[in-house]
C-alpha cells in the first residue's frame, strides 16, 4: 500500500506538537498519543494550517488516551483549542453500528446517507470534518498490522461513510487513499491482483504524469491554445470499480493514467483534441464527444484514449473551464454521478460552501465559523439513539419527539429522558450530536399538556397527531363502556320483559348500530331520558294490535303522505329515521306492530336485517305524484371552526328555500373542528344533492355527509 506524503506547514505543526507536549507527563502512553496526534495533525495541516485546529487535534489524542485530563487541559491549553478537541472527541463516537464482519456486509444507502449528513450537521466548524476524516486515514494506516476483524470494520466504515464524504468535500487526495485502504481490507485478493498488474509504484506513475503534463502543455502553447493541464494516476480502487462496472479486464482499462485539459472555448476544445491526436496514436473505440452530445445529467467533455510516451495508454479529458465548474459543483456533479444520490439543491449548496472552505489555501486569516455561520443544516437536528443509530428530527425537536419518532408505543409510554447520560426535561430542545435515551413505563400514559403548543413538548406534527389519536381512542373506549353501563341500567330499571334489539333501538334514535348507541349514551349525545322514550315506543309497538289490521288504519299525524302501499294510498305510514328516503330513491315498506308501515330506502341496512328475520312484513311501496310534498332528511357537516360558519350554512339553505327543523353544533376546542347535525325538508334527491354540494364548497368545510 502506497502512503501519500502530505505537504504542510511544518512550523505550525511543530508549534502545535510542542504546545501539547508541555501539557502531558512524559510517559509511554503520552508519547504514543502525542505521536498519533501529530501524525493526524500533519494530514490536517496540508489543508488547513490553523494553529487552533492543529493543537486541538493533538490535544484530543492526549485526552482520548487518558494521558491528559480535561481539567488540566482547561488550566493550561487555549480555550479555543480545548473546545476543538472536545468537539472532535464527540464526533469520534460516530459509528455505523455494523455487525461482526462475516462477508459482504453493507449498510443501507439510506443509513449511509444519513450518516454523511450527520457528519456535516453536527459540526458548525468544518475543520472538525477534516480532522475526523484525517483521523480515519490514520486508523487505516495503523491497522495494517492489526487483527483482520478490526481491519474489516474500518474498511466498511471507510467505504460507506468516510471516502464518500471526502469525495463530496473535494478532499481528493484523502479520498484516494481512503478508498484504496478500504479496498485492501475488504477485498484483499482483488487488491493484490490489480496492484501486481500495475507493475510500478504510484510514485513512478505520478512522475510519468508530470512529464506528460509538461510535454502536452508545451505543445498546446506552440499551437496558440491557452490551457491548463492537470494529471493524475488512477488509484487501485478506482481501477477495480471501473473493471466491475464495465466488465473489463485490466488490459482494457485505458485511464490508469489520465490528464485533463481546461481551455476557454468550445473551439479550443477541438483544437486541443487535434494537438493530442497529432502527438499520439488514439485507441479506436475509446473516443466520446459529450460536448456535441451531452449526457442526460448535462455533463459535457471530450474523452479520448491514446498510446502515450513509452507505449503506455493514457486517457485525456478536454473541456472548458465552465464545463469543468458545472461538472464539479453543478447539476452534473461528479460525486452524484458516482453515488447515484438524488438531487437536493439545498444540501448541494451547503456541501459546496464546505468544499470551498476546505480547499487548500482558502479562507486564510478568516474565521470559518463566521464564513459558514448557523445557516448550515438548520432545517433538521440529528441525534443518536443509545445503539448509535442516527435519528433525523425537525429543528426544535425534544426528547418526546425522539420517542414518538422511534415508535408510537415508546412515545405513549415515555416518562423521562437522558440526554448524553444526564436526566433532561421532556421539553428540552435537542442539539446535533446528542445521544438520547428514553425512560419508559409499562403502560401508555400520554398527557394532554403535550398537545398544548405553548408548552413546547412537541415540535413534530406527526407526533402531535399520534397523541391526539391516542386520546381519541381512549375517549371512544371510555364512552363505549359508560354507554353500555347506562343502557343496561335503563333496561334493568324498566324491567323489560324481552331483551330488545339494540340495533333497532339505535335506528329509533337515528344511529347506525349498537356501538354508536353506546358511544352516544356515554358521551351524553343521547340522554337517558331520550333512550327511555325510545325504549317505551319500542315496547308499545311490540304489544298485540287492538284494532283493525294496518291496511285498514286511517292516516295519522305521522303519515308519510303521498306514498302508496301495494297500490293503496292513505294508509298509516311514516318515514324511517334510520335512512330518511327522498324521491326518486327506490323504497320499500316494513309492517310494524301498532305504527303502520315504515318507509325505508330499498338499500337500507336496517331493512335488510329486518327482511332476514320477518320477510313477510316487507311490502312494495311507491312514491306519489305530489311534487309539492317535502321529505325529512338529516345530514352532518364537519368543518374547521370559524366565525360565520353557521351563518354561511344557514344561508345556503335559505337561498334554496328550505326550512331547518333542527340544527346542533358541537365544537372540539383542541382540534378547532365543528361538527354540525341538521334536519331539513326537501322536495327530491336532486334538490338535496345541490344543497349538499354548495355546502361542501364553503370555506373550511371538510366533509358533508347524509345521515
C-alpha positions as CSV (number, residue, x, y, z in Angstrom):
1,X,0.0,0.0,0.0
2,X,1.4,3.4,-1.1
3,X,1.1,6.1,1.6
4,X,0.6,9.7,0.4
5,X,3.0,12.3,1.7
6,X,1.2,15.5,2.5
7,X,2.7,18.9,2.1
8,X,2.1,21.0,5.2
9,X,3.2,24.0,7.3
10,X,6.0,22.3,9.4
11,X,6.4,25.4,11.6
12,X,2.7,25.4,12.6
13,X,2.7,21.7,13.1
14,X,5.8,21.7,15.3
15,X,4.4,24.5,17.4
16,X,1.2,22.6,17.9
17,X,3.0,19.5,18.9
18,X,5.3,21.3,21.3
19,X,2.5,23.1,23.0
20,X,0.6,19.9,23.6
21,X,3.8,18.1,24.7
22,X,4.2,20.6,27.5
23,X,0.8,19.7,29.0
24,X,1.3,16.0,29.5
25,X,3.7,14.0,31.6
26,X,6.5,12.0,30.0
27,X,5.0,8.5,29.9
28,X,4.8,5.8,27.3
29,X,1.1,6.4,26.9
30,X,1.6,10.2,26.4
31,X,4.4,9.7,23.9
32,X,2.2,7.2,21.9
33,X,-0.7,9.6,22.0
34,X,1.4,12.6,21.0
35,X,2.8,10.6,18.0
36,X,-0.7,9.7,16.9
37,X,-2.0,13.3,17.3
38,X,1.0,14.8,15.5
39,X,0.5,12.3,12.6
40,X,-3.2,13.2,12.2
41,X,-2.4,16.9,12.5
42,X,0.2,16.6,9.7
43,X,-2.6,15.5,7.4
44,X,-4.9,18.3,8.6
45,X,-2.1,20.9,8.1
46,X,-2.0,20.1,4.4
47,X,-5.5,21.6,4.0
48,X,-5.7,24.0,7.0
49,X,-2.6,25.1,8.9
50,X,-4.7,26.9,11.6
51,X,-2.8,26.5,14.9
52,X,-6.0,26.3,16.9
53,X,-7.2,23.2,14.9
54,X,-3.7,21.6,14.8
55,X,-3.3,21.9,18.6
56,X,-6.9,20.7,19.1
57,X,-6.1,17.5,17.1
58,X,-3.1,16.8,19.3
59,X,-4.9,17.6,22.5
60,X,-7.8,15.3,21.6
61,X,-5.3,12.4,21.1
62,X,-3.9,13.0,24.6
63,X,-7.3,13.3,26.2
64,X,-8.6,10.1,24.5
65,X,-5.6,8.1,25.7
66,X,-6.0,9.3,29.3
67,X,-2.6,11.0,29.2
68,X,-4.2,14.4,30.0
69,X,-7.3,15.3,32.0
70,X,-9.9,17.8,30.8
71,X,-9.3,19.8,34.0
72,X,-5.5,20.0,33.4
73,X,-6.0,20.9,29.8
74,X,-8.5,23.6,30.8
75,X,-6.0,25.2,33.0
76,X,-3.1,25.3,30.5
77,X,-4.4,25.0,27.0
78,X,-6.1,27.8,25.0
79,X,-9.8,27.6,25.3
80,X,-10.4,27.5,21.6
81,X,-8.1,24.6,21.1
82,X,-9.6,22.7,24.0
83,X,-13.1,23.3,22.6
84,X,-12.0,22.0,19.3
85,X,-10.5,18.9,20.9
86,X,-13.7,18.1,22.9
87,X,-15.9,18.6,19.8
88,X,-13.6,16.3,17.8
89,X,-13.9,13.7,20.6
90,X,-17.7,13.7,20.5
91,X,-17.6,13.4,16.7
92,X,-15.3,10.4,17.0
93,X,-18.1,8.5,18.7
94,X,-19.8,8.2,15.3
95,X,-20.1,4.6,14.3
96,X,-22.1,2.7,11.8
97,X,-23.2,0.1,14.3
98,X,-22.2,-2.7,12.0
99,X,-22.5,-6.4,12.9
100,X,-19.4,-8.6,13.3
101,X,-17.8,-8.9,9.9
102,X,-18.8,-12.1,8.2
103,X,-18.8,-11.4,4.5
104,X,-20.1,-8.6,2.2
105,X,-22.0,-6.6,4.8
106,X,-23.0,-3.2,3.7
107,X,-25.1,-0.5,5.4
108,X,-28.2,0.6,3.6
109,X,-27.9,3.5,1.3
110,X,-30.4,5.5,3.4
111,X,-28.3,4.9,6.6
112,X,-25.1,5.8,4.9
113,X,-26.6,9.0,3.5
114,X,-28.0,9.9,6.9
115,X,-24.6,9.4,8.5
116,X,-22.8,11.5,5.9
117,X,-25.3,14.3,6.5
118,X,-24.8,13.8,10.2
119,X,-21.1,14.5,9.9
120,X,-21.9,17.8,8.2
121,X,-24.7,18.6,10.5
122,X,-23.1,18.0,13.9
123,X,-20.2,20.4,13.2
124,X,-20.6,24.1,12.9
125,X,-16.8,24.2,12.3
126,X,-16.0,22.3,9.1
127,X,-12.3,21.8,10.3
128,X,-13.8,19.1,12.5
129,X,-14.9,17.2,9.5
130,X,-11.4,17.4,8.0
131,X,-9.9,16.3,11.3
132,X,-12.2,13.3,11.6
133,X,-11.5,12.2,8.1
134,X,-7.8,12.6,8.7
135,X,-8.1,10.5,11.9
136,X,-9.9,7.8,9.9
137,X,-7.0,7.7,7.5
138,X,-4.5,7.4,10.4
139,X,-6.6,4.5,11.8
140,X,-6.5,2.7,8.5
141,X,-2.7,3.1,8.2
142,X,-2.2,1.9,11.8
143,X,-4.4,-1.2,11.2
144,X,-2.1,-2.7,8.6
145,X,-0.6,-4.9,11.3
146,X,-3.9,-5.3,13.3
147,X,-6.4,-8.0,13.5
148,X,-8.4,-8.9,10.4
149,X,-11.8,-8.2,12.1
150,X,-10.7,-4.7,13.0
151,X,-9.3,-4.0,9.5
152,X,-12.6,-5.2,8.0
153,X,-14.7,-3.0,10.4
154,X,-12.6,0.1,9.5
155,X,-12.8,-0.8,5.8
156,X,-16.6,-0.9,6.0
157,X,-16.8,2.4,7.8
158,X,-14.5,4.0,5.3
159,X,-16.1,2.6,2.2
160,X,-19.7,3.5,3.2
161,X,-19.0,6.8,5.0
162,X,-15.7,8.5,5.1
163,X,-14.5,8.0,1.5
164,X,-17.8,9.3,0.0
165,X,-17.6,12.2,2.5
166,X,-14.1,13.1,1.5
167,X,-15.2,12.9,-2.2
168,X,-18.1,15.3,-1.5
169,X,-15.9,17.8,0.2
170,X,-13.3,17.8,-2.6
171,X,-10.6,16.2,-0.5
172,X,-9.5,14.1,-3.5
173,X,-6.0,13.2,-2.2
174,X,-7.6,11.8,1.0
175,X,-10.4,10.1,-0.9
176,X,-7.9,8.1,-3.0
177,X,-6.0,6.7,0.0
178,X,-9.2,6.0,2.0
179,X,-10.7,4.1,-0.9
180,X,-7.5,2.1,-1.5
181,X,-7.2,1.1,2.2
182,X,-10.8,0.0,2.5
183,X,-10.5,-2.0,-0.8
184,X,-7.3,-3.6,0.5
185,X,-9.0,-4.6,3.8
186,X,-12.3,-5.7,2.3
187,X,-11.2,-7.4,-0.9
188,X,-7.5,-8.4,-0.3
189,X,-7.3,-10.8,-3.2
190,X,-8.6,-8.4,-5.8
191,X,-6.4,-5.6,-4.4
192,X,-3.2,-7.7,-4.7
193,X,-4.1,-8.8,-8.2
194,X,-4.6,-5.3,-9.5
195,X,-1.5,-4.0,-7.6
196,X,0.6,-6.7,-9.3
197,X,-0.9,-5.8,-12.7
198,X,0.2,-2.2,-12.3
199,X,3.8,-3.4,-12.2
200,X,5.0,0.0,-11.0
201,X,4.8,2.1,-7.9
202,X,2.4,5.0,-7.6
203,X,5.4,7.4,-7.4
204,X,6.5,6.2,-10.8
205,X,3.0,6.7,-12.2
206,X,3.0,10.2,-10.8
207,X,6.4,11.0,-12.3
208,X,5.1,9.8,-15.7
209,X,2.1,12.1,-15.4
210,X,4.2,15.1,-14.5
211,X,6.4,14.6,-17.6
212,X,3.3,14.0,-19.8
213,X,1.8,17.3,-18.5
214,X,4.9,19.3,-19.3
215,X,5.1,17.9,-22.8
216,X,1.4,18.4,-23.5
217,X,1.4,21.9,-22.1
218,X,4.4,22.9,-24.3
219,X,2.7,21.5,-27.5
220,X,-0.6,23.4,-26.7
221,X,1.3,26.6,-26.2
222,X,3.1,26.2,-29.5
223,X,-0.3,25.7,-31.1
224,X,-1.5,29.0,-29.6
225,X,-4.0,27.4,-27.2
226,X,-4.2,28.8,-23.7
227,X,-4.8,25.8,-21.5
228,X,-4.3,24.3,-18.1
229,X,-3.2,20.7,-17.9
230,X,-3.8,18.6,-14.8
231,X,-2.9,14.9,-14.4
232,X,-3.5,12.0,-12.0
233,X,-2.7,8.3,-11.9
234,X,-5.8,6.3,-11.3
235,X,-5.8,4.7,-7.9
236,X,-6.3,0.9,-7.4
237,X,-9.9,1.1,-6.1
238,X,-11.0,3.3,-8.9
239,X,-9.4,0.8,-11.4
240,X,-11.3,-2.1,-9.8
241,X,-14.6,-0.1,-9.8
242,X,-14.3,0.6,-13.5
243,X,-13.5,-3.1,-14.2
244,X,-16.5,-4.2,-12.2
245,X,-18.9,-1.6,-13.7
246,X,-18.0,-2.1,-17.3
247,X,-17.0,-5.8,-17.1
248,X,-13.4,-5.1,-18.3
249,X,-10.1,-6.9,-18.0
250,X,-7.2,-4.9,-16.5
251,X,-5.7,-4.5,-20.0
252,X,-8.9,-2.8,-21.2
253,X,-8.7,0.0,-18.6
254,X,-7.0,2.8,-20.5
255,X,-7.3,5.5,-17.9
256,X,-4.8,4.1,-15.4
257,X,-3.0,7.3,-16.3
258,X,-5.1,10.3,-17.2
259,X,-4.8,14.1,-17.9
260,X,-7.4,16.8,-18.1
261,X,-7.1,19.9,-20.3
262,X,-9.0,23.0,-19.4
263,X,-9.5,25.7,-22.1
264,X,-11.5,28.9,-22.7
265,X,-13.9,27.9,-25.5
266,X,-15.5,25.0,-27.3
267,X,-13.4,25.8,-30.4
268,X,-10.3,25.5,-28.3
269,X,-11.5,22.0,-27.0
270,X,-11.4,20.7,-30.6
271,X,-8.1,22.4,-31.3
272,X,-6.6,20.7,-28.2
273,X,-8.0,17.4,-29.4
274,X,-6.2,17.9,-32.7
275,X,-2.9,18.5,-30.8
276,X,-3.4,15.4,-28.7
277,X,-4.1,13.1,-31.7
278,X,-1.3,14.7,-33.6
279,X,1.2,13.7,-30.8
280,X,0.0,10.2,-30.2
281,X,-2.0,7.4,-31.8
282,X,-5.5,7.2,-30.4
283,X,-7.2,3.9,-29.4
284,X,-10.2,3.0,-31.5
285,X,-13.5,2.7,-29.6
286,X,-12.3,4.9,-26.8
287,X,-13.5,8.3,-28.1
288,X,-16.6,10.1,-26.7
289,X,-17.7,13.6,-27.6
290,X,-20.0,14.6,-24.7
291,X,-19.8,18.3,-25.9
292,X,-21.7,17.5,-29.1
293,X,-23.9,15.0,-27.3
294,X,-24.1,15.8,-23.6
295,X,-25.1,13.2,-21.0
296,X,-28.6,13.2,-19.6
297,X,-27.3,15.0,-16.5
298,X,-25.8,17.8,-18.5
299,X,-22.2,16.6,-18.3
300,X,-20.1,17.9,-21.2
301,X,-16.5,17.0,-22.1
302,X,-14.4,15.2,-24.8
303,X,-12.9,11.9,-23.7
304,X,-10.2,10.1,-25.7
305,X,-7.5,7.5,-25.1
306,X,-4.1,7.5,-26.7
307,X,-0.9,5.4,-26.7
308,X,1.3,7.9,-24.9
309,X,5.1,8.0,-24.3
310,X,6.8,4.7,-23.6
311,X,3.8,3.0,-25.3
312,X,1.6,3.4,-22.2
313,X,-2.2,4.1,-22.6
314,X,-3.4,7.5,-21.3
315,X,-6.9,8.9,-21.0
316,X,-7.3,12.6,-22.0
317,X,-10.4,14.7,-21.0
318,X,-10.8,18.1,-22.7
319,X,-13.4,20.7,-21.5
320,X,-13.9,24.4,-21.0
321,X,-13.5,25.9,-17.5
322,X,-17.2,26.5,-17.4
323,X,-17.9,22.8,-18.2
324,X,-15.5,21.8,-15.5
325,X,-17.1,24.0,-12.9
326,X,-20.5,22.5,-13.7
327,X,-19.1,19.0,-13.7
328,X,-17.6,19.5,-10.3
329,X,-20.2,21.6,-8.5
330,X,-23.3,21.9,-10.7
331,X,-26.1,19.6,-11.8
332,X,-23.6,17.0,-13.2
333,X,-21.5,16.9,-10.0
334,X,-19.1,14.0,-10.1
335,X,-20.0,12.7,-6.6
336,X,-23.7,12.5,-7.5
337,X,-22.8,10.6,-10.7
338,X,-20.7,8.1,-8.8
339,X,-23.0,7.6,-5.8
340,X,-26.3,7.8,-7.6
341,X,-27.7,10.1,-4.9
342,X,-31.0,12.1,-5.6
343,X,-30.8,15.8,-6.2
344,X,-31.1,18.0,-3.2
345,X,-30.3,21.6,-4.1
346,X,-30.2,22.9,-0.5
347,X,-27.8,20.1,0.5
348,X,-25.6,20.6,-2.5
349,X,-25.3,24.3,-1.8
350,X,-24.1,23.6,1.7
351,X,-21.6,21.0,0.5
352,X,-20.3,23.5,-2.0
353,X,-19.7,26.0,0.8
354,X,-17.8,23.4,2.8
355,X,-15.8,22.3,-0.2
356,X,-14.8,25.9,-0.9
357,X,-13.8,26.4,2.8
358,X,-11.7,23.3,2.9
359,X,-9.9,23.9,-0.4
360,X,-6.1,24.3,0.2
361,X,-5.2,28.0,0.7
362,X,-8.8,29.3,1.0
363,X,-10.0,31.4,3.8
364,X,-6.6,32.4,5.1
365,X,-7.0,34.8,8.1
366,X,-10.8,34.3,8.2
367,X,-12.8,32.7,10.9
368,X,-14.5,29.6,9.5
369,X,-17.4,29.9,12.0
370,X,-18.2,33.3,10.6
371,X,-17.9,32.2,7.0
372,X,-20.2,29.2,7.3
373,X,-22.5,30.5,10.0
374,X,-25.5,29.0,11.6
375,X,-27.4,28.6,8.3
376,X,-25.9,25.2,7.5
377,X,-28.3,22.4,8.2
378,X,-30.7,24.4,10.3
379,X,-33.8,22.6,9.0
380,X,-33.2,19.4,11.0
381,X,-31.4,18.2,14.1
382,X,-29.5,14.9,14.1
383,X,-29.2,12.9,17.3
384,X,-28.1,9.4,18.3
385,X,-30.1,6.5,19.8
386,X,-28.3,4.5,22.6
387,X,-27.4,1.9,19.9
388,X,-25.7,4.6,17.7
389,X,-28.5,4.9,15.1
390,X,-28.8,8.4,13.6
391,X,-32.3,9.9,14.0
392,X,-33.3,12.9,11.9
393,X,-35.8,15.2,13.7
394,X,-37.3,18.6,12.8
395,X,-35.5,21.7,14.2
396,X,-36.6,22.4,17.7
397,X,-37.4,18.7,18.5
398,X,-37.5,17.4,22.0
399,X,-36.8,14.0,23.7
400,X,-40.6,13.4,23.4
401,X,-40.4,14.0,19.6
402,X,-37.5,11.5,19.5
403,X,-39.6,8.9,21.4
404,X,-42.5,9.2,19.0
405,X,-40.2,9.0,16.0
406,X,-38.7,5.7,17.2
407,X,-42.1,4.1,17.9
408,X,-45.6,5.3,18.7
409,X,-45.7,3.0,21.7
410,X,-42.5,4.4,23.1
411,X,-43.9,7.9,22.9
412,X,-47.1,6.9,24.7
413,X,-45.0,5.2,27.5
414,X,-42.4,8.0,27.8
415,X,-41.9,9.1,31.4
416,X,-38.5,10.8,31.1
417,X,-35.3,11.1,29.1
418,X,-31.5,11.1,29.5
419,X,-29.5,13.3,27.1
420,X,-25.8,12.5,26.9
421,X,-26.3,10.5,30.1
422,X,-28.0,13.2,32.1
423,X,-31.6,13.5,33.1
424,X,-33.4,16.1,30.9
425,X,-36.9,17.5,30.8
426,X,-39.2,16.3,28.1
427,X,-39.4,19.8,26.6
428,X,-35.7,20.3,26.2
429,X,-34.6,21.4,22.7
430,X,-32.2,18.8,21.3
431,X,-29.0,19.8,19.5
432,X,-26.9,18.0,16.9
433,X,-24.8,15.1,18.0
434,X,-26.5,14.4,21.4
435,X,-27.4,10.8,22.5
436,X,-31.0,10.5,23.6
437,X,-32.3,7.6,25.8
438,X,-36.0,7.3,26.7
439,X,-37.2,6.2,30.1
440,X,-40.5,4.3,29.5
441,X,-43.2,2.9,31.7
442,X,-45.0,-0.3,31.2
443,X,-48.4,1.3,30.4
444,X,-49.1,4.2,28.0
445,X,-49.9,7.4,29.8
446,X,-49.7,10.5,27.5
447,X,-50.5,13.9,28.9
448,X,-53.0,16.3,27.3
449,X,-50.4,19.0,28.1
450,X,-48.3,17.6,25.3
451,X,-50.8,18.9,22.8
452,X,-50.5,22.5,24.0
453,X,-48.1,24.1,21.6
454,X,-47.2,26.9,24.0
455,X,-45.8,24.3,26.4
456,X,-43.2,23.2,23.9
457,X,-43.3,19.4,24.4
458,X,-43.6,18.5,20.7
459,X,-42.3,20.2,17.6
460,X,-43.3,17.4,15.2
461,X,-46.8,17.5,13.7
462,X,-46.8,13.7,13.3
463,X,-46.0,13.2,17.0
464,X,-48.9,15.6,18.0
465,X,-51.2,13.6,15.7
466,X,-50.2,10.4,17.4
467,X,-51.0,11.9,20.8
468,X,-54.4,13.1,19.6
469,X,-55.2,9.7,18.1
470,X,-54.4,8.1,21.4
471,X,-56.8,10.4,23.4
472,X,-59.5,10.0,20.7
473,X,-59.3,6.2,21.0
474,X,-59.3,6.4,24.8
475,X,-62.3,8.7,24.9
476,X,-64.1,6.4,22.5
477,X,-63.5,3.4,24.7
478,X,-64.5,5.3,27.8
479,X,-67.7,6.4,26.2
480,X,-68.3,2.8,24.9
481,X,-68.0,1.4,28.4
482,X,-70.1,4.2,30.0
483,X,-72.8,3.9,27.4
484,X,-73.1,0.1,27.9
485,X,-73.5,0.7,31.6
486,X,-76.2,3.3,31.1
487,X,-78.1,1.1,28.7
488,X,-78.0,-1.9,31.0
489,X,-79.1,0.2,33.9
490,X,-82.1,1.6,32.0
491,X,-83.1,-1.9,30.8
492,X,-82.9,-3.2,34.4
493,X,-84.9,-0.2,35.8
494,X,-87.7,-0.7,33.3
495,X,-87.7,-4.5,33.8
496,X,-88.1,-5.2,30.1
497,X,-89.9,-8.5,29.6
498,X,-88.0,-9.4,26.4
499,X,-84.4,-8.4,25.5
500,X,-84.8,-5.6,22.9
501,X,-82.9,-5.4,19.7
502,X,-80.2,-2.9,20.4
503,X,-79.8,-2.2,16.6
504,X,-83.5,-1.4,16.4
505,X,-83.2,1.0,19.4
506,X,-80.2,2.6,17.7
507,X,-82.2,3.0,14.5
508,X,-85.1,4.5,16.5
509,X,-82.6,7.2,17.7
510,X,-81.2,7.7,14.2
511,X,-77.9,5.9,14.9
512,X,-76.3,3.2,12.6
513,X,-75.9,0.5,15.2
514,X,-75.3,-0.7,18.8
515,X,-71.7,0.6,19.1
516,X,-72.7,4.1,18.0
517,X,-75.6,4.0,20.5
518,X,-73.2,3.1,23.4
519,X,-70.8,5.9,22.5
520,X,-73.7,8.4,22.1
521,X,-75.0,7.4,25.6
522,X,-71.6,7.6,27.2
523,X,-70.7,10.9,25.6
524,X,-74.1,12.4,26.5
525,X,-75.2,13.0,22.9
526,X,-78.2,10.8,23.7
527,X,-79.6,11.3,27.2
528,X,-81.0,8.5,29.4
529,X,-84.4,10.2,29.0
530,X,-84.2,10.0,25.2
531,X,-83.2,6.4,25.4
532,X,-86.0,5.6,27.8
533,X,-88.5,7.2,25.4
534,X,-87.2,5.1,22.6
535,X,-87.5,2.0,24.7
536,X,-91.1,2.9,25.6
537,X,-92.0,3.4,22.0
538,X,-90.5,0.0,21.2
539,X,-92.5,-1.7,24.0
540,X,-95.7,-0.1,22.7
541,X,-95.1,-1.4,19.2
542,X,-94.4,-4.9,20.5
543,X,-97.9,-5.1,22.2
544,X,-100.5,-7.0,20.2
545,X,-102.7,-4.7,18.0
546,X,-106.1,-3.9,19.5
547,X,-107.8,-2.6,16.3
548,X,-108.1,-3.5,12.7
549,X,-105.1,-4.6,10.6
550,X,-102.6,-2.0,9.4
551,X,-104.1,-1.9,5.9
552,X,-107.4,-0.5,7.2
553,X,-106.0,2.1,9.6
554,X,-106.7,5.7,9.0
555,X,-103.9,8.2,8.2
556,X,-102.4,9.5,11.5
557,X,-100.3,12.5,12.3
558,X,-97.0,10.7,11.3
559,X,-98.4,9.8,7.9
560,X,-96.0,9.6,5.0
561,X,-98.3,11.4,2.7
562,X,-98.1,10.8,-1.0
563,X,-96.8,7.2,-0.6
564,X,-98.9,4.2,-1.8
565,X,-98.6,0.8,-0.2
566,X,-99.3,-2.1,-2.5
567,X,-101.1,0.4,-4.7
568,X,-103.3,1.7,-1.9
569,X,-102.8,5.3,-0.5
570,X,-103.8,6.9,2.7
571,X,-102.5,4.1,4.9
572,X,-100.9,4.7,8.2
573,X,-97.2,5.0,7.3
574,X,-94.1,7.0,8.3
575,X,-90.6,7.5,7.1
576,X,-87.8,5.5,8.8
577,X,-85.5,7.7,10.8
578,X,-82.5,5.4,10.1
579,X,-82.4,6.2,6.3
580,X,-85.0,9.0,5.6
581,X,-85.7,8.3,2.0
582,X,-86.2,11.0,-0.6
583,X,-87.8,10.6,-4.1
584,X,-86.9,9.2,-6.5
585,X,-84.8,6.7,-4.4
586,X,-86.2,3.1,-4.5
587,X,-88.3,2.4,-1.4
588,X,-89.9,-0.5,0.4
589,X,-92.2,-0.7,3.4
590,X,-92.0,-2.7,6.6
591,X,-95.1,-3.5,8.6
592,X,-94.7,-2.7,12.3
593,X,-97.0,-3.6,15.2
594,X,-99.2,-0.6,16.0
595,X,-97.5,2.1,13.9
596,X,-98.4,1.0,10.4
597,X,-95.8,0.8,7.6
598,X,-92.3,2.3,8.0
599,X,-90.9,3.5,4.7
600,X,-87.2,2.7,4.1
601,X,-84.8,3.1,1.3
602,X,-84.5,-0.2,-0.5
603,X,-80.8,-0.2,0.3
604,X,-81.2,0.4,4.0
605,X,-79.1,-1.9,6.1
606,X,-81.7,-2.0,8.9
607,X,-84.4,-3.0,6.4
608,X,-82.1,-5.8,5.2
609,X,-81.7,-7.2,8.7
610,X,-85.5,-7.0,9.4
611,X,-86.2,-8.7,6.0
612,X,-84.0,-11.6,7.1
613,X,-86.0,-12.0,10.3
614,X,-89.5,-11.2,9.0
615,X,-89.6,-11.3,5.2
616,X,-93.5,-11.4,5.2
617,X,-93.6,-7.9,6.7
618,X,-91.8,-6.3,3.8
619,X,-94.2,-4.7,1.3
620,X,-93.8,-2.9,-2.1
621,X,-94.4,0.8,-1.9
622,X,-94.2,3.7,-4.4
623,X,-93.8,7.4,-4.4
624,X,-96.9,9.5,-5.2
625,X,-97.2,12.2,-7.8
626,X,-97.4,15.2,-5.5
627,X,-94.5,17.4,-6.5
628,X,-95.0,19.9,-3.6
629,X,-94.6,17.3,-0.9
630,X,-91.4,17.8,1.2
631,X,-89.5,15.0,2.9
632,X,-87.4,15.0,6.0
633,X,-83.6,14.4,5.7
634,X,-80.7,14.6,8.0
635,X,-77.1,15.4,7.2
636,X,-73.9,16.4,9.0
637,X,-71.2,19.0,8.3
638,X,-67.6,18.7,9.5
639,X,-65.7,21.9,9.2
640,X,-62.8,23.9,10.6
641,X,-64.3,26.1,13.3
642,X,-64.5,29.8,12.3
643,X,-66.7,32.8,12.8
644,X,-69.7,32.9,10.5
645,X,-69.7,29.1,9.7
646,X,-73.3,28.6,11.0
647,X,-74.4,31.8,9.1
648,X,-72.9,30.5,5.9
649,X,-74.5,27.1,6.1
650,X,-77.9,28.6,7.1
651,X,-77.6,31.0,4.1
652,X,-77.2,28.1,1.6
653,X,-80.4,26.5,3.0
654,X,-82.2,29.9,3.0
655,X,-81.3,30.5,-0.7
656,X,-82.7,27.1,-1.6
657,X,-85.9,28.0,0.4
658,X,-85.5,25.0,2.7
659,X,-86.7,25.1,6.3
660,X,-84.4,24.0,9.1
661,X,-86.2,21.7,11.6
662,X,-83.2,21.1,13.8
663,X,-79.5,22.2,13.9
664,X,-76.9,21.3,16.6
665,X,-73.3,22.2,16.6
666,X,-70.5,20.6,18.7
667,X,-67.0,22.1,18.6
668,X,-63.8,20.3,19.5
669,X,-61.8,23.1,21.1
670,X,-58.5,21.2,20.9
671,X,-58.8,20.4,17.2
672,X,-60.8,23.5,16.4
673,X,-63.3,21.4,14.4
674,X,-67.0,22.0,14.3
675,X,-69.5,19.0,13.9
676,X,-73.0,20.1,12.8
677,X,-76.1,18.0,12.5
678,X,-79.1,19.3,10.6
679,X,-82.7,18.2,9.9
680,X,-84.3,19.8,6.9
681,X,-87.1,19.1,4.4
682,X,-86.5,18.8,0.6
683,X,-88.7,18.1,-2.4
684,X,-86.5,15.5,-4.0
685,X,-83.0,13.9,-4.2
686,X,-81.7,16.4,-6.8
687,X,-82.5,19.3,-4.6
688,X,-80.8,17.7,-1.7
689,X,-77.6,16.9,-3.7
690,X,-77.5,20.5,-5.0
691,X,-77.6,21.9,-1.4
692,X,-75.0,19.5,-0.1
693,X,-72.7,20.3,-3.0
694,X,-73.0,24.1,-2.2
695,X,-72.3,23.5,1.5
696,X,-69.2,21.3,0.6
697,X,-67.8,24.3,-1.3
698,X,-67.9,26.7,1.6
699,X,-64.5,27.7,3.1
700,X,-63.2,25.3,5.7
701,X,-65.7,22.6,5.1
702,X,-64.0,19.2,5.4
703,X,-67.0,16.8,4.9
704,X,-70.7,16.9,4.2
705,X,-72.5,13.5,4.7
706,X,-76.1,12.5,4.6
707,X,-77.1,10.5,7.6
